[in-house]
Amino acid sequence: MSLRLLLPEDGVTDLLLTWPDEPRVYERGTTALDETITSDWLKDYLFTGCAPADEIAVVKAPNPSLNKGAFMTNGRSDAAKLRRLHDSGHTIRLGNLQRVLPYMAHVSKRIQEETGYSNYVHAFMTPPGNQGLRHHWDQQMAVIVQTAGVKRWQLWRPPVEAPMREFNESWRVWRDDYIPTWEAQGPDIEVDLKAGQSLLLPRGWVHNPLVADSDETSVHLTFAIRERTPLWLAEKLVAGVIADGEFRRIIRPGQLGGAELGRQLLDTRDALVQYLAGLDVTQVAMTVRQAAMTELEYTT
């Protein structure tokens, strides 16, 4: 079970049976994941120019991510530039390991088979005494796997309810008073995550990660696990309606305004209710289960 690469047995049980809504830290120990994605391996991958430039981001708080030209030459990642940026205190994020490393592709696929949730994996390497990303929240459960050094996670309770996809994304609903308020109050939870530990970070929890006192480079992997929701099920329930020719007819431009639009909406709602009432849910469930095991991204 790939989840056991990220979490000890009690953590796997918590994730599968209760899906915690508050952060939890687990003693993971050393797994094959730690032995494969090591700090030395990551540095070698980045500082030889082998890592794909499109999956690299470089950031140092409080500034936003650098323009790709800062670490690219002729459209490719530039090993010397990346090393200089790292040495000057920048965090390097190597994104979507499941797309660029066969080992991580297999891990990601098995996690989806175990949970029914698609997922992706980012690696973050932060020099001692520095910080990359600042306060923000994410749209899905994250399992933070610390593989080298120590990362301090300052955490605040969610300021919005159940962010999902573009809805309630931090940058879309951001307020200028957020960070001053959080810093004045202090974090609700503070964790110094050490190598061999993992952190469950539920969606919506504000996090401000930094390398505070360590003299060692911090490396962690973030496994972002996209929860399925009733909205996802609703999308699957209506997906088959395309087979009904009435739902494929043209709505003319003149029908997209005023009272005529209202009539079109009412007629479509009524037809959709009738369609849903006639569905064989048992048969749809087979299709939905297959989608849970295979879909790599949300349909938006």
DOFI-699281 format. One line per 4 residues: number of its first residue (from 0); for each residue x, z, y of C-alpha. Coordinates in Angstrom, 2 decimals. Last residue first. Layout:
BEGIN
NUM) X,Z,Y  ...
***
This chain:
BEGIN
299) -14.09,-14.87,21.73  -13.40,-14.97,17.99  -11.07,-12.09,17.29  -7.75,-12.97,15.73
295) -6.20,-13.08,12.27  -9.36,-13.53,10.24  -8.57,-13.31,6.53  -9.73,-10.05,4.95
291) -12.50,-9.32,7.43  -13.66,-12.93,7.17  -14.01,-12.61,3.38  -16.09,-9.48,3.84
287) -18.28,-11.27,6.37  -18.91,-14.18,4.01  -19.91,-11.86,1.16  -22.08,-9.83,3.51
283) -23.95,-12.98,4.56  -25.15,-13.42,0.98  -26.43,-9.87,0.79  -27.97,-10.20,4.25
279) -30.19,-13.09,3.18  -31.31,-14.09,6.65  -34.97,-14.68,7.47  -35.32,-11.98,10.11
275) -32.16,-13.26,11.80  -33.63,-16.74,12.26  -36.90,-15.40,13.65  -35.05,-13.19,16.11
271) -32.92,-16.18,17.11  -35.98,-18.37,17.69  -37.53,-15.66,19.89  -34.33,-15.24,21.88
267) -33.99,-19.01,22.29  -37.54,-19.36,23.55  -37.09,-16.49,25.98  -33.81,-17.85,27.29
263) -35.18,-21.35,27.74  -38.23,-19.97,29.54  -36.03,-18.02,31.94  -33.95,-21.10,32.58
259) -37.11,-23.02,33.45  -38.16,-20.34,35.92  -35.12,-20.91,38.06  -32.04,-22.74,36.84
255) -30.39,-24.17,33.77  -33.22,-26.47,32.70  -32.33,-29.13,35.25  -28.89,-29.45,33.69
251) -30.46,-30.37,30.34  -30.24,-28.01,27.38  -29.16,-30.30,24.57  -30.23,-29.54,21.01
247) -27.84,-27.70,18.70  -29.94,-24.55,18.27  -32.93,-26.62,17.18  -30.75,-28.37,14.61
243) -30.35,-25.16,12.59  -26.92,-25.20,10.93  -25.45,-23.67,14.09  -27.43,-20.53,13.28
239) -24.78,-19.61,10.72  -22.67,-17.72,13.26  -25.54,-15.44,14.30  -24.87,-12.70,11.75
235) -21.09,-13.04,12.12  -21.30,-12.48,15.86  -23.52,-9.45,15.28  -20.97,-8.05,12.83
231) -18.23,-8.37,15.47  -20.51,-6.67,18.00  -21.10,-3.89,15.46  -17.33,-3.26,15.56
227) -14.19,-4.16,13.60  -11.09,-2.32,14.75  -8.02,-4.31,15.75  -4.93,-2.51,14.50
223) -1.93,-2.56,16.82  1.18,-1.63,14.84  3.70,-0.52,17.45  7.27,-0.38,16.19
219) 9.75,2.00,17.78  13.37,1.89,18.82  14.90,4.42,21.20  18.54,4.07,22.22
215) 20.42,7.35,21.85  21.53,9.83,24.52  18.09,11.42,24.39  16.70,13.41,27.29
211) 13.80,11.30,28.59  13.16,8.00,26.86  9.76,7.03,28.22  6.17,6.34,27.18
207) 3.21,6.79,29.58  0.05,6.61,27.51  -3.63,6.57,28.44  -5.91,6.91,25.41
203) -8.40,4.04,25.32  -7.79,3.03,21.72  -6.57,5.75,19.40  -2.83,6.56,19.19
199) -1.72,7.63,15.71  1.90,8.68,16.06  4.57,8.31,13.40  7.68,10.38,12.70
195) 10.89,9.47,10.86  12.82,8.93,14.09  11.50,11.38,16.65  8.39,11.33,18.84
191) 8.62,13.78,21.71  4.89,14.32,22.23  2.99,15.38,25.32  -0.78,15.91,25.29
187) -3.26,16.33,28.14  -0.59,15.05,30.50  -0.03,16.61,33.92  -2.77,17.10,36.48
183) -0.76,15.79,39.43  0.69,12.98,37.30  -2.73,11.91,36.09  -4.23,11.94,39.59
179) -1.31,10.05,41.15  -1.47,7.50,38.28  -5.21,6.82,38.48  -5.68,6.78,42.26
175) -5.04,3.05,42.60  -7.87,2.24,40.20  -7.56,-0.19,37.28  -10.69,-1.79,35.84
171) -9.21,-5.15,34.86  -5.64,-3.87,34.35  -6.79,-1.18,31.92  -8.98,-3.46,29.82
167) -12.55,-2.13,30.05  -14.01,-5.20,28.28  -11.40,-7.94,27.74  -11.09,-7.23,23.99
163) -12.57,-3.76,23.51  -12.33,-0.56,25.55  -14.42,2.24,24.01  -15.41,4.34,27.03
159) -13.19,4.55,30.10  -10.85,7.26,31.44  -9.54,7.92,27.91  -7.80,11.28,27.51
155) -4.24,11.46,28.80  -0.96,11.10,26.90  2.71,11.52,27.80  4.73,10.01,24.95
151) 8.43,10.87,24.87  10.48,8.54,22.68  13.37,9.82,20.55  16.10,7.82,18.84
147) 15.54,5.34,16.02  12.65,4.28,13.74  9.61,5.66,15.57  6.43,4.15,14.10
143) 3.55,4.11,16.58  0.24,3.34,14.87  -2.05,1.86,17.50  -5.84,1.81,17.47
139) -7.23,-0.95,19.66  -7.92,-1.97,23.26  -4.90,-0.37,24.90  -4.31,2.08,27.73
135) -1.85,2.10,30.62  0.72,4.33,32.32  4.21,2.85,32.54  6.00,0.22,30.47
131) 9.79,0.22,30.24  11.43,3.59,30.75  15.02,4.78,30.83  17.19,7.78,29.97
127) 18.71,6.18,26.88  18.01,2.44,26.45  14.55,1.27,25.28  13.93,-1.03,22.30
123) 10.29,-1.88,21.58  9.09,-3.76,18.48  5.58,-5.29,18.43  3.33,-5.67,15.38
119) -0.07,-7.34,15.04  -3.29,-6.48,13.28  -6.43,-7.83,11.63  -8.75,-5.18,10.24
115) -10.34,-5.21,6.78  -8.45,-1.99,6.11  -6.36,-2.46,2.96  -6.36,-6.28,3.01
111) -5.49,-6.21,6.70  -2.62,-3.82,6.01  -1.47,-6.17,3.25  -1.37,-9.09,5.66
107) 0.63,-7.13,8.23  3.21,-6.05,5.65  3.56,-9.63,4.31  4.00,-11.04,7.83
103) 6.49,-8.25,8.54  8.74,-9.38,5.69  8.31,-13.05,6.63  9.57,-12.37,10.17
99) 8.45,-14.48,13.16  4.68,-14.25,13.17  4.26,-10.69,11.83  6.92,-9.61,14.34
95) 4.37,-10.37,17.03  6.36,-9.24,20.06  9.95,-8.32,20.68  9.89,-5.92,23.61
91) 13.12,-5.25,25.45  13.21,-2.18,27.67  15.53,-2.54,30.64  18.22,0.00,31.47
87) 21.10,-2.08,32.85  22.66,-2.37,29.37  19.42,-3.89,28.08  19.41,-6.45,30.88
83) 23.04,-7.33,30.23  22.38,-7.69,26.50  19.40,-9.94,27.13  21.41,-12.14,29.48
79) 24.22,-12.50,26.94  21.82,-13.35,24.10  19.99,-16.06,26.04  16.55,-16.75,24.58
75) 15.85,-20.46,24.60  14.21,-22.79,27.13  17.45,-24.09,28.57  18.65,-20.57,29.26
71) 16.36,-17.56,28.94  16.62,-13.85,29.79  15.93,-13.72,33.53  14.24,-17.12,33.38
67) 11.39,-15.42,31.53  10.33,-13.77,34.77  10.70,-10.04,34.43  7.87,-7.76,33.39
63) 6.42,-5.52,36.08  8.54,-3.01,38.04  8.20,0.78,37.81  9.60,0.88,35.22
59) 11.91,-1.62,33.52  10.55,-4.61,31.65  11.70,-7.41,29.34  9.30,-9.46,27.25
55) 10.24,-11.55,24.23  7.85,-13.43,21.92  8.15,-16.78,23.71  11.95,-16.50,23.65
51) 12.13,-16.64,19.87  14.78,-14.17,18.59  17.97,-15.85,17.40  19.96,-15.43,20.61
47) 22.63,-13.33,18.92  21.78,-10.27,20.98  18.13,-10.11,19.97  18.46,-10.33,16.19
43) 21.63,-8.25,16.16  20.02,-5.60,18.34  17.01,-5.48,16.06  19.15,-5.21,12.91
39) 21.27,-2.44,14.42  18.17,-0.48,15.43  16.75,-0.87,11.94  13.79,-2.99,10.84
35) 14.51,-3.03,7.08  15.50,0.54,6.21  12.84,2.03,8.44  10.20,-0.24,6.86
31) 11.40,0.66,3.36  10.41,4.23,4.15  12.20,7.19,5.70  10.26,10.32,6.59
27) 6.70,9.89,7.77  6.10,13.25,9.37  2.81,12.67,11.15  1.67,13.02,14.77
23) -2.01,12.79,15.72  -3.73,11.37,18.79  -7.51,11.90,19.12  -10.32,9.60,17.92
19) -9.23,9.75,14.29  -10.34,6.95,11.88  -12.02,9.37,9.43  -11.62,7.92,5.92
15) -8.99,5.16,6.18  -6.86,6.60,8.97  -7.05,10.20,7.85  -6.23,9.26,4.25
11) -3.26,7.15,5.34  -2.03,10.03,7.49  -2.37,12.48,4.60  -0.32,10.17,2.36
7) 2.51,9.71,4.86  2.23,6.96,7.47  3.77,3.62,8.40  5.19,2.35,5.10
3) 2.26,4.07,3.38  -0.05,1.69,5.27  1.56,-1.12,3.28  0.00,0.00,0.00
***
